[in-house]
Amino acid sequence: MTSSISPDALAGPVDDTVNLAHLRRETYRLLAAALLYPDESSIESMPVVAARLRRSSHLAAKMAFFGPWEQFIAVTESLGLADLPALEQTYLALFVGTTVRRPVPLHETSYLDPAAELSGHVLADIEGAYAATGIAASPSTGEMSDHAAVELEFVSYLIGEEESGWEANEVSQVLRSVRIQRRFLHRHPCVWLPALARGVASRNPGGLYAAATSAAWAIAVHDVDFLSALGDAVRAANRET
Amino acid sequence: MAQQTIAKPGLPEAKPPPVLVVLCGGPGQSQNTGLPPEIESRLFGLDEAVELVEVEDACHRPKQMREVLRGTRAERVVIVACSKDYPEIELHTEARKAGIDPLGLQVVRPAAGRVEAVLAGAVARARAFAGSKPENLKTKLAASSQKVSRRSFFTLPPLSYAVVPTFDVRRCVAYEGCRACVAACPSGAIASDGDLVTVDRSLCQSCGTCVAVCPERAVELPGSSADEIEAEVTALLDAASGTTPPLVAFTCADAELSIAADWLKVAVPCISMLPVAAILGTLAAGADTVGLAGCDRSRRSDNEGIHGRLGYCRELLTILGGPGAAARVTLLGPASSHEVVPRNGRRESSPSEAQAHLFGKGAAAETVTRLAGLYGASAMTTDHESSPTGMVALDREACSGCWTCAGSCPTGALKTEVDDDEVSLTFDPSLCTACGECARTCPEAETGAIRVTSRTDLAAIARGRTTLHTEVERNCESCGAPVASAGMIRRLGELLGEDGPALTPRLGRFCATCRVF
């Protein structure tokens, strides 16, 4: 989560595709971190990453998701250890639930299969997507494969592949990653993140979790179309050469 | 940066001005806003505050705008550009950085003598902007005129966004069977799964047709919503009041037409979207003539939709005002772009008395009625395939009283009314759009129980809701719940053939829950 973005690399107009992939990858990772149960380590590192991401505001401002992204970065930058108890309390109340209020679940299955009628098919589809790229959700996170943080981290991993492709000028690797990213975002996060974001915004507006879920919604929806356009452009140029 | 802020006299400091008007002073121009005092006073006389700022050469140096946009507390912005080559993508980027939704940003280039009206219209439109959702934007990588090389991908082509509609599920009546947007979408981008409508974003051409046909105004197309277009037309006509009857031109957003300065322009996604109510409603709200300046697609003669609606408008105007009145609606093409349209000199109503109602359920009937009133006509009937209103005729003998038609009517033109043990099917022609859904779903369609005609009947509209058919409702002898109408039980008996006489009396006695054979 703390991998670096060179400020110099982000400053100029050259290699925008690489820098944009880098920005997107770090943003998804930060979003994933924000949606895990907070601890001292994450509260200390998230503002550092957010501050580093802010240096690429000029690039993010070209994107339609800039508003929610900027709001999320601002909220994350302002976090400190003193916020930890309140964040823990909010996380439990919002996502785990209390005896008097139902939670806003962070798991895709809760939205797509609330009555558990699909017998794990949603989860199987998600895990199949992970397995197709040769990875699996780590049991050490303690979260199911359909948790928002795990899905967002997976997208971040895929963008990392894209970024490596840009750096190595490997068009086929870029295209493969773009295709998998788009398919996964379209089939999973885009389907349920809007409902999650609306649920959190209605219960806890203005906090870290409202900012994170709103940003995740806006970025995921944006990226589905963006990746389509990017893939088309890369394919067209590849044909030219 | 040259910047001049004119504060509205008496505006409380704490109240943020909702609309910022940025005037591009042009390169090397005076720092004075150059607005005549009466225009300033009109703008400041609006019911809400307007902040006015002049920026030197904003059109060519968008970074000049940065501080202005960041410094304002307004969430809506109108930019008065001096050039048509303003850098839209950069402006949107600066707006985002300032926390302003780019879709709420209006850019206008008013012709001399039209500044006041155009500004008033743009401010009204900006105010009516209700915000956008992430789903409302579709990414496009701008096409480059240069040959794209593989290496060039390391620099991202300019990103731009197309607006894609979303649907307000609280208003959408797809669950009642409405398919108006699905049927009207020219690119087949809208589909229905029974209860909800969805948009295939890759197919959507952002033409706005769905906005125009939705009876419930449930389609959200930020920047070109029904509310925004109505607000602009109303404000334009209001501000253009005076001795000269105004000419209003609806223009396609992508049209590269140069139109004579006489026209007050209202941008719509594509003129093909415009319903009859929008064209005639603009006349009824005070316009002398309505012009449609379209893109190539909309002007094509095989575009039956807009040509059919134009034909209807002209036919109606001819009936109401004689052959000359048809010229009050005109299609503007490149050849006529610089012509000065002969004025009809009509200004029958003051827009302040007449708020434009251009879209949604009942708008067409309201518009036709108002227009007929302005011409002094009280009764008029015309059959035209593009008539925005329809008439339903029911054969009472053939109707079985199942009321499926009322359940499927998307606008509520057909509905049932219960009075003690009687149920009546009623019809309001002002709400009927002649969509034919009632005839399609009628189980007695083969016998011609219900017929729909694309007809404008002023007298029928004036009469309002009338009863087409009444049946006695049978209630369950056990629990009292409605079972079916007497006509429906009679019809079932006929369908049961020789068993009918024996079974029919039982069918009407109990509901499905209490019935035991």
Interface residues (C-beta under 8 A of the other chain):
Chain A: P13 V14 D15 D16 T17 V18 L20 S57 A61 K62 M63 A64 F65 F66 G67 P68 E70 W166 V171 P194 W217 A218 V221 H222 V224 D225 F226 S228 A229 L230 D232 A233 V234 A236 A237 N238 E240 T241
Chain B: I89 T93 E94 R96 K97 G99 D101 P102 P134 E135 L137 K138 T139 K140 L141 K147 V148 S149 R150 S152 F153 F154 T155 L156 P157 L159 Y161 R201 S202
